[in-house]
């Protein structure tokens, strides 16, 4: 009998709502005056590599430890190194020793991945009695890289200017550094960047000059680098170079003469980028000296220095700071680093002082020279190394003349050691290996029980957390400005702006609140933004009316580039590109969140607002039954249990199947961790009504089973109107 009475009351409420005069509301509410857009920083031009990237110094070592852990994980994820690829055998070959009197030069190649070779030269001191320091030398964008020859005329001009001291040193500043390090008693490994010198399996044009998407390399299987599918799996040339640096360190430490407590890395320009990345990611590095690269200005102009996610909400100063408190030296020149002495370096000094090592960070600002790693800058490195590695050499350490070796003497390939194959087929095979390796590792921790679910949350959840870059906003970050409140029958309609003060973001929101509220709030996402909870006449939609009749409050929100975010005639159907016309995702998403991630941030803000509202709700539910399903899935994975129930229709979308890196749903790394099913698994044991996922049955069922809540997952076969009807019935039970 009580059930019949309740049903009768619900029907009566619905009838009352239906009888409301249609002229009460002419249209869904606007929060802002017609023609005005939200005052939201995300509507400004997209940030690019030549923006401004300062470091905010934390207030305490504990605060820095938390921040550093997050930025380091973001860096690992961006490089495709979360989880780390399997370390396969190096199969190192060292041959062709050349005796140069007080040092030797050898030719080296090894496999960083099966069939993918790192090439370089090994410089060793002769007659070293004890264990010696090791130095890795990644180079920048010098013509011909390891084989660089500046030419006699150019070098003589540099000597006259005081930039160089000897002709051979100036003609090959890269080679001269290795010689001097060997003479100082160190073993130096000088290895090739991709596309330079002996590293030709991936061409220079591909790695450093990629300009336009290649449809033939964006295939459902066996795709190539730079494609949307590669980006969705976080497979990039920058990540490959960083992995090569890690494996180069593996090689260096495999040498029996190396003192593992004294490992340095130094390079300039693009080699400087590799220097601070390796130093940030590999704890085995004990001294770093990135030359002419660390600054608050331009962050690296090459495709090999950029990748999606890397510098979102951070920059090169903070990335270099991840090495603190270990010894960090840097040079500046008359280039993008010229203001380093006043912008960036003071903050690094503060950070090092905070961590108790104020004397272990130094800047050498040689701004009277252009972009370089010249004799003067090299001398700064030698003396920094001498001091911190306690080499005991007479100071100042002075670089002497040496006998320069030519290309044919340095190359690692010859008849006995033929160069390996490269080209498009090799590229596909390499990327396939990366895909298979990551999938194999993730398959091993696929949620099947409580232990594997915990692992999934740590690995896949840690990756998704880095990709999205945010969780629920803190209580003090949000404020709501009400712009309208109108009573109507059995409910109140009100609207306003939800501000995330910490982020400079604004969200137009609207609410339909029953006067007989039962304590539940439903956040209803729609492609129409907050308009999705209204009918054409401005009254509640049919679904909202049923929820109101059940005493449930309904909230609608204009996510970024929806509703009032759009000027008349505008569409939010795609990600906005940066000004750079090269069709490279890393130039866009290396500095900005993707649109689908930003919309997930908006949903998280709406959830946090509902949580923090004065009238504390007993439960918050989330609904997304159209193209907003992927947004809801991402937010649900980051909601930390704040959602009681969610009804989502993903429409079977897979981030790894999108063919356009500007697609509204494109997400760098979106396919890496099991794609949408893997992301949704992070929400277990939330009560979930899921449509559009017939292929995800076993994976998701196992995740909810592992969370001890198998009954909390319901897979719905219908989509569209059927999904909406089923969701409303499910919510009002």
N, C-alpha and C positions, 0 to 999 in steps of 0.2 A: 504493500500500500504506500509506504513512503516513497518508493521509486516512482510510482505513478504520479504522486503529488509533485515531485520534483520535475518530472517531464512536463506536467501541465503548466508549472510555473515558467519553465523555459519557453514553452510555446507561447504563453501569454506575453512574456517579455519581447519575444521576436515579433509578435503581432503588434505590440505597442510601438516598437521601433519602426516597423514597416509603415505604420500609420502617421509617422511624423510628417509635417508639411514639407514637401520637396523644395519649396522656395526658401527654406531656412538657411541653407548654405548654397551659394551660387557656384562654388568651386572649392577644391581642396585648398587649405590655407597656404598663404605665402608668409614667410618669416621676415623677408627683406622687402623693401619697396621694389616695385617693378623696375627692372633694368639694373638693379644692384646685385653684385656677387658677394659671396662670403669673403671676409677679410682673412684669407687662408694662405699661408706661405706656399702651399703646394701649387697655387695658381701662378706663381712667379715663374719666370723662365727656368728650365731645368738646370741643375748644377752640372758643371763640366770640369774637365781636368785642369783648366786654368783658373779655377775659382780661388777662394780663400779658405784655408784649412788650418785654423789655429788649434792649439792644444789647451784644454782646460785642466789645470793642475788640480788633482784631488786634494782634499783637506787632511787626509790621514793615509798611512800605509795600508790600512785595512780597506779603505775605499779604493785605493789604487789596485790592490790585489783583486778585488771583485771586478773592477773595470778592465784590468789587463786580461783576466781570464776570459771575459766576454769578447774582447777585441781579438785576442789570439784565436779563439774558436771561430769567430767570423772569418779571420784570415785563412785558417785551415779549410773551412768550408768553401770559401771562394776559390781556393786553389784546387779543389777536388780532392783534398787530402784528409777528409773526415768521412769515413775512417781512412787511415793510411792504406795505400795500395800494398799488396803483398811484396815484400822484399825478395825478389827472385835472385838467383846467383849472378854475381857481377861478371864472372868469366873474364876477368881482367887480363889483358895482354900488355906487357911492357917490353919494348924492343928498341933497337937502333940507338944504343947509348953513344953519345958524343962527349968526348973528354975535352973540357974547356980549361984545363989547368987546375984551378981551385974549386971547380964545380963540374957537374955533369948534367947533360940534358938527355932525356929519354922520351920516347913516343909511347902514348898510352891510348888504349880504347877499352871500353867495357860496356856491358848492357845494363842500362838503368831499368829497362823492361825487356822482355824477350824480343830480340831482334832490333831493339832501339838503342843506338850507340851514343855514348858520351866520348868525345875525343879531346885530346890535349897533350900538353908536354909537362914532364915532371923534372923539376930542377932540384938537384941535391948537392949539399956541400960534400966535399971530399974529406975523408979521414975524421968524421965526427965521432967523438969518443963516447958520448952519452946520448940519451934520448933527446931528440930535438923538437922544437916547435913545428907545427904544420900550418901552412897558409893556403887558403883557397883564393883563387883570383878569377872571378867572373869578369868578363870585359863588357864594355858598352858598345855603342854603335860606331866604332872605328871601321873605316873601309877595310874589308878583308879580315877583320877581327884579329885573331892570333897571328896572321901573316901580315899585319899592317905595316906599311912603309910610307911615311909621310913625304919622302923624297928629299933630295939634297937641298934644293933651293928653299923649300918651306922650313926645313930644319935650321938652316943657317939664319933665316929671319928670326926664328924663335930664340936662337942663341944670342943674337944681337939684343933682343928684347929682355933677356935675362930669364926666359922661360925654360931654357934648356942649357946644359953645360957642355955636353959632348955630342958629336954628330950622330953616332950610332944610337945613343940614348934618346935623342930627339926623333930620329927616324922611326924608332919603334919603342915608344914609351911603355907599351905593354910588356914587351920582352925585357926591357931594361929593369923593370921592377922585379921580375922573377930572378934575374941574375943577382941583383943586389941582395934580395932576401936569402938566396943560397949562400952568398958571401958572408951574410950575417949569422949563418949557422942554422937556417930554417930550411925545411923542405917545402917547396911551393908547387902547387898544381894549377897550371894555367889551362882552363878548359873552354871549349867553344860554346857560345850561344847558338841556339838553333838557327840554321840557315847561313852560318858563317864558317869560313875555313873548311875543315874536314867534316863538319856536321851538315850534310846536304840531303838527308833523307826527307826532311821537310824544307822546302825551298825558302830562300830569303824573301822572295816576293810574297809567298803565302804568309810567313810568320810576321814579317815586319811591314808589309805594304798592303795587307788585305784591305779591299775597298768595297767590293760588291758581292752580295750573296750569290752562291753557286747552286742553282736548283738541282743540278745533278748530284750534289753532295748532301742534299737534304731529303733523303729517302727513308722510308719506314724502317729499313734495316741497313746496317753498314753505312751509316752517314759519316760525314767528314767534319773536321773542325770548323768553327765559326757558324755552323748551321744552328737554327733554332733548337733542333733536337740535341745537338752537342751542348748547347748552353743550358738546356733543361736538365742535363746530366752533369753540369759543371765540368765539362771537358774543354780545356783551353790551352793555347800555346803558352800562356804565362804559367799555368799550373804545371805543364810539362817541364818548363825551364826550372821552376822551383823544385820539382821532383828530381831533375838532373843534379841540381845543387846538393840536395840531400844525399843522393847516391854518390856524388863526388866526395862528400865528406865521409861516407861509408868507405870509399876506396882509400882515401888518405889515411883513415884510422886503421886500415888493414895492413899498413906498412909497419914492420916491426920496429923501425927506428923512431916512430912518432911518439912524442910526449902528449898523451890525450888531455892533460891538464892545461896545455897551451896550444889552443886552436884558434887561429884568426881567419877572418875573411875580409877582403877589401876589393872593391871595384868602383869605377866611376860611371856616372850617368846611368845607363841601363844596367851596368854592372853594380852601381850603387843601389839600385832598386833590388837586385838579387841579394846584395849584401844585407840590407836591413830585413828583408823577408826571411832569409835563412837564419839570421841571428834571432829573429822573433820566434821562429817555429822550432828550431833545433837547439835544445839545451846544451849540446856538446860544444857549441861555439863559445869561446871564452873572451874574445876581443873582436870588435867590429869597427871598420873604418870605411863607411860609405862616403865617397867623394862626390862633390857637386851634384847632389840629388835631393837631400833632405831639406825641405822648405815648406813654408805655408802657402807658396804660390803653385806654379805648374807642377803637377804630380807625376808626370811621365807621359810623353806624347806618342809613344809607339804602341801598337797593338800587343806587343810582347810585354808591356809594362802595365797593361790594364786587363781587368776581367770583372765580370759582374760580381756585385756584393762587396768587393774589397774595401772601397773607401766610402761606403754609405755611413754617414755620421762619424767618420774618422778621417785621418789623412796621414801623410808621410811622417809628420813630426811625432804623432802618437805611435805609429807603427815602429819607428826607430826607438821610441821610448820603451817599447815592450822589452828591450834588451836590458834596461836598468835593473840592478845597479852595476852590471858588469861594464868594463871599460869601453867607452864609445867615443870615437874621434870622427870628425867631419871636416870637410873643406867647403868653402864658398868661393864663388867667382862672380864675374860680371855677367850673370845669367839670371835665371829664376831664383837662384839662391842668394842673390846679392844683399837682400835685407835680412838674412838669417841672424845676424848679430843682434838685431833688435826685435825680430819677429820669429819666434820659434826656439832659438837657443836659450834665451832667458827662462822660458818655461821648462825646457829640459834641465837647466841648472837647478831650478826649483824642485823638480821631480827627483833629481839625484840627491839633493840636499835632504829632501823628505825621507829618502830611503837610506840615508846615512853614508852616502858616497859622493860628496860634493866635488871631489878632485878627480873623479873618474869619467867625467864628460868634458870634452874640449872641442872648440870650433877654431879652425884656422882660416880666417877670412881673407883670402888673396883676391880681392875684388878688382884689382888692377889688371888681372888676366881674364880673358874670355873662358868659356867652358873648356875644362881641361883635366888631365891628370899629369901635369908637367913636372919637371924636375923639382920645383919648389914645393909642390903639393906632395910629391912622392917623399921628399925629405921629411915633411911633417909626419907622414905615416911611419917612416923608418924610426924616427925618434920616439914616437908614441909607442911603437911596438917594443923598442929597446927598453923603455922605462917600465912598461907594465909586465912584460915577460922576463924582466930582469936578465937581459942578455949580457950585461956587463961590458958593453962596447963603449969605446971612447966617444964622448959627445962633443959637438953634434956629429951624428952619423952622416957621412958624405958619400954620395953615389960616385963611383969611379967609372972610367971607360971600360968597355967590354967589346968582344968580337960578336957582332950581330950575325944571326943565322938567317938564311933566306928560306923562302917557302919550301923549296924542294928538300931542304935539310930538316924542316920541322914537321912536314906532313906525316901522318901516321899510316897512310895507305901506300902500298907498293905491290909488286907482283906476288910476294909471299903473304901480304896482308891486304887483300882486295877490298875496296869500298863496298858496303852493303847496299841492297836495293832501296829505292825510295819512290816518291811519286804518289799519285792518287790511290792506287791499290794498296800501297804500304800504309798510307794515311788511314784508310778505312780499316785495315787490319789492326793498326795501333789503337784506334778509337774503340774498336770491337773488344780488344783486350781490356781496356779500361772499364768498359761497360760490364763485361763478364766478371771481372775481378770484384767490382763493387757489388754486383748482384749476388755473387757467391758469398761474400762476407755478410751481406744483409740477410740472405736466406738462412744463414747459420743462427741468426738471432730472431728469426720470425716468431712472433708471439704464439706460443703453444702452452705455456704454463706461466706461473707467477715470475719465475726467474728470467725467462726469455722476454716476457713483457717488460720487466724492469730494464733489461738490456736494450730493448727496442726504444724505450722512452729515453734512455741515456744517449744512444747513438742517433737514431732517426729523429727523436725529439730534440736533441741538441742541434742537429742540422737544421731542422725546420725553425727552431727558435732563432738561429743565426740568419736564416733566409728572411724571416719576417722582421726580425730586429726589435720586436716589442712584445710585451705581454699586456696585462691590464694596467691602465694608467693608475698612478697613485692618487689617493683621495684628494690631496691638496692641489692636484693639477687641473681639476675640472671645475667649471662653474656654468650655471645655466641662467640665461636671460629670457624670461618669459615675455613673449610679444603679443600673445592673444589668449584669452580664456572665455569660453562661452558655454553656459549651461543649455542643454537641449534634452528634454524628455528625461530619460533615465541615465544619461551619461553627460560628461563634461568633455568638451573638446578644447585642448589648449596646444599651443605651439611656441617655439622659441629657438634660440641658438645655444647649442652645447659647445662650450669653448674648452679646448685643451690648452691651457695657458703655457705649459712648459714647452709645447711644440708649435705654438702659433697657428693652431688649426681651429676651424669653426664648422659645426654641422647643423644645418637646419633640421629640426625634428618636429614631429606632431604626435599628439597622444589622444586617444579616445579612452576615457576613464569612466567605468561604470560607477554610479553613485552607491550601488551595493557591491562594493569591491570585495572579492574573496581572497585577495592577497597574491595573485599571480600576475606577472607582466609577460606578455608575449612581444618580443621584438620581431617584427614582420619585415623581412627584406624583400625588395622588389626591384626589378629593372626600372620602374617608374619612381624609385626613391620613396619618399614619404607618401607620395600620391598613391602608392599601391594599397594603402589601407582605406582609401576613399573610392566611392563611386563617382560617376560623371557629374552627378548633381551636388557633389560636395559632402554628401552624407557618407556613413560607413559603407564599405564594400560588403557584399553578401557574407564573406568569411568573417570580417570584422564584426558584423552585426551578430553573428552566432556566438562569437567569443564574448562580446559585451553582454549578451543575454545570459551567459553562464557566469557572469561576474568577473570576467578576465579583462584586465587593462591591455590595450593594444598600442604599441609604439611603432611609428614609421620614421625612417631617417633617410635624408639625402646623402648617400655615400659620394665620395669624390667623383666629379664629372657626371653626377646625376642631378636631376631636378634643378634647384636654384644655383647649382654650380655652373650651369650652362647658360650662356647668352642665347638670345633668340636665334634659332637656326643651327646652333652648334650641336655636335654629337660627341658623346663620350665613348664611342665604340672602339677606340684604340688608345694605346699608350702614346703620349706626346714625345716626339723625338727631341734630342738635343740639336744644337745648331750644326754640329759636325755632321757632314753628309756621308761619311763613310758608314757602310751598313754593317756596323759591328756593335753587338749588344753591349759589350763591355764599356764602350764610351758612354752609354746611357745608364745602364743599371749598375755600373761600377760606382756611381755617385748618387743615384736616386733609387728609391724603392719602386718596384713595378706597381702598376695601377691596381692589380688584384691584391697585392700586399697592402697598399695604402687603404683600400676599401676594407680589408680585414682589420686594419688599425681602427677605422671608423666604427666597425661593429664592436670591437673591444672597448672603445670609449663609451658607446651606448650601453654596453653591459655594465661597465664600471659605474656609470651614472645611475643606472637602475639599482645597483647594489647600494650605492651611497645615498640614495634619495631619503629625505626625511621620513616619508612613509615607507619604512623598510618592507620590501616585498618578501613574502614567504618563499617564493620561487620565481625564477626567471627562465622563460622558454624562448627558443629561437626557431624561426621559420624562414626557409628560403626555398621556394618551389619553382623558381624560374632560372634564368641565367645567373642569378646570384648564388646558386648552390656552392660553387667552388669557394667563393668568398666566405660563406658560412662555415664550410669545412675547415678552412684555415683558421678562422677565429675560434672555432670550437676546440681545435687542437691546442690553442694558446690560452684558453679561458680558465684554466686551472680549477676546473670543477664548478665554476660559477653558474653554468647552465644546468638546469635540472633535466629538461627534455629538449630535444631538437628534432625538427622535421625538415629534411633536406632532400632535394632532388638534384643530383649531380648531372643528370642527363648523360651519364656515361663519359663525361669529359675526362681526358687525360692530358696533363701538361706536356707529356712526351710526344704527343701526336700533333701539336700545333705547328703550322708551317710558316708562321709570320712572327718574327720577334717583337713586333709592335701590336700584336693581337691583345685585346683587352684582358684576356686571361693568361697571357704569357707570364711565366714565373721562372726566373733563373733558379735552377736546382729543383724545380717542382717535380721532376720525374726521378730524382736521385734516390729518394727514400721510399720507394714503393708507390710513387705517384699518389693519386687521391686516396686509394684504399689504405696505403701506408700512413698517410696523414690522418685519416679518419680514425685509424686504430689508436692513435694517441689520445682520443677522447674517451676510450673505454674507462670506466663502466657507465658513462652518461647514457641515459635512456634515449635511444635514437630510432626514429622512424625514417628509413632510408629508401629513396626511390632512385632509379636510374643506374643501379649497380648490380646487375645480374651476374657479372663475371667476378665480383669481389666476395661472393658468398662465403667460401671457405676461409679466406684470409681474415675477414672481419668477424665471422663466427668464432674462429679460433681466438682472436684478440679479446672478444667479450667473454668467451669461456675462460680464458686465462685470468681475466679480471674478476671472475666469480659472479658474472652478471649476464649469463647467456640469454636470459629472458628479456633483458633490457634492449636487445637489438631486434628490430623488426624490419625485414626487407620487403618493400612494397613493389609489386610488379607494375602498377599503373603509373603514368606520368600525366602532366598537364592538369586538366580539370579533375581527373580521378585522384591525382595526388593531393590536390588542394582539398577536395571533399574528404578524403581519408584522413588528412592531417588535422583538419578542424574537428572531426569526430573523435580522433585520438586525443586531442588536446582538451576537449570538454568532458572527457570521461571522469 
